[in-house]
Amino acid sequence: QVQLVESGGGLVQAGGSLRLSCAASGRTFSSAAMGWFRQAPGKEREFVAVISGGRVVYADSVKGRFTISRDNAKNTVYLQMNSLKPEDTAVYYCAGRSGTVLHTTRTHYDYWGQGTQVTVSS
């Protein structure tokens, strides 16, 4: 059974940083695309970043502030978030898929974590 478990969320002041982790078990994702999405209250779940091989794609809203990376030996994906803004407040979800294409839409992802809350105070 595939499981994705996020950690690292919390409360931070605007301008601060957090690093989210997503540990996968049940299968190896080293050759597959792994992504981060987020969902704010009352809003749709939106794409944040995706990584596959050495390629990455970011949402315009986080470009230059967030960095996605992975450690294949640990089967873990990270999201380093710097210069956080109140509008980054959301539940952040890790997602995985079987293929390597860098999809930015949630319907292309087969596996999801339970989410971790990130709250940025102004």
VMD Tcl script that draws the C-alpha trace (Angstrom):
set ca {
  {0.00 0.00 0.00}
  {1.41 3.35 -1.04}
  {1.58 6.04 1.61}
  {2.72 9.64 1.43}
  {3.27 11.36 4.76}
  {3.88 15.10 4.95}
  {5.54 16.90 7.83}
  {7.08 20.26 8.59}
  {4.06 22.53 8.56}
  {3.40 25.11 11.24}
  {2.90 28.76 12.10}
  {5.42 31.30 10.85}
  {5.56 35.07 10.49}
  {5.52 36.72 7.10}
  {9.00 36.69 5.62}
  {9.91 33.49 7.41}
  {10.75 30.03 6.11}
  {9.54 26.46 6.45}
  {10.64 23.18 4.93}
  {8.04 20.54 4.19}
  {8.91 16.88 3.80}
  {6.99 14.08 2.11}
  {8.10 10.55 2.91}
  {6.85 7.84 0.57}
  {6.45 4.16 1.35}
  {5.01 1.19 -0.47}
  {6.75 1.96 -3.76}
  {9.74 3.83 -5.10}
  {9.09 7.22 -6.68}
  {12.66 7.95 -7.76}
  {11.77 7.78 -11.45}
  {8.31 9.31 -11.14}
  {6.95 12.82 -10.85}
  {6.25 14.10 -7.34}
  {4.41 17.30 -6.68}
  {3.12 19.70 -4.06}
  {-0.34 21.23 -4.09}
  {-2.09 23.48 -1.60}
  {-5.63 24.31 -0.62}
  {-6.71 27.43 1.22}
  {-10.10 27.63 2.97}
  {-12.91 28.06 0.47}
  {-10.60 27.63 -2.51}
  {-9.74 24.89 -4.97}
  {-6.62 22.81 -4.50}
  {-3.90 24.42 -6.60}
  {-0.58 23.38 -8.03}
  {2.61 24.56 -6.29}
  {5.57 22.61 -7.69}
  {6.55 19.33 -9.32}
  {9.82 17.48 -9.79}
  {10.75 14.63 -12.12}
  {14.32 13.59 -12.74}
  {16.29 16.82 -12.89}
  {13.35 18.90 -14.09}
  {11.13 21.15 -11.98}
  {8.11 23.36 -12.60}
  {6.71 25.99 -10.24}
  {3.50 27.94 -10.02}
  {4.08 31.61 -10.85}
  {2.94 32.59 -7.37}
  {5.83 30.75 -5.69}
  {8.57 31.04 -8.30}
  {11.77 32.42 -6.81}
  {10.60 31.76 -3.23}
  {9.96 27.99 -3.08}
  {12.33 25.16 -4.03}
  {11.32 21.55 -4.59}
  {13.91 18.81 -4.24}
  {14.12 15.09 -3.62}
  {16.33 12.53 -1.93}
  {15.82 9.27 -3.81}
  {17.77 7.29 -1.24}
  {15.17 8.31 1.34}
  {12.23 8.24 -1.08}
  {11.45 11.74 0.16}
  {10.49 15.00 -1.50}
  {10.99 18.41 0.07}
  {9.53 21.87 -0.38}
  {11.69 24.69 0.94}
  {9.53 27.77 1.37}
  {11.20 31.14 1.87}
  {9.87 34.70 2.05}
  {6.49 33.37 3.09}
  {3.43 35.56 2.68}
  {0.02 35.42 4.40}
  {-1.47 34.30 1.09}
  {0.66 31.15 1.28}
  {-1.51 29.99 4.18}
  {-3.07 26.65 3.21}
  {-3.00 22.93 3.73}
  {-0.11 21.59 1.67}
  {-0.43 18.19 0.03}
  {2.21 15.91 -1.43}
  {1.23 13.98 -4.55}
  {2.78 11.23 -6.61}
  {2.13 9.65 -9.95}
  {3.42 6.67 -11.89}
  {4.71 8.60 -14.89}
  {7.47 11.12 -15.34}
  {5.57 13.94 -17.05}
  {5.56 17.17 -15.08}
  {1.80 17.55 -14.75}
  {0.44 20.59 -12.95}
  {-3.16 19.42 -12.63}
  {-4.25 17.31 -9.67}
  {-6.25 14.86 -11.78}
  {-3.00 13.36 -13.10}
  {-1.82 12.28 -9.65}
  {-2.59 8.84 -8.25}
  {-1.33 9.15 -4.69}
  {-1.92 11.83 -2.07}
  {-0.77 12.55 1.46}
  {-3.04 13.68 4.26}
  {-1.79 17.27 4.16}
  {0.08 19.56 6.53}
  {-1.11 22.99 7.64}
  {0.99 26.05 6.91}
  {-0.11 29.31 8.49}
  {1.67 32.59 7.77}
  {0.82 35.50 10.05}
  {1.12 39.10 8.95}
}
mol new
graphics top color blue
foreach p $ca { graphics top sphere $p radius 0.5 }
foreach p [lrange $ca 0 end-1] q [lrange $ca 1 end] { graphics top cylinder $p $q radius 0.2 }
display resetview
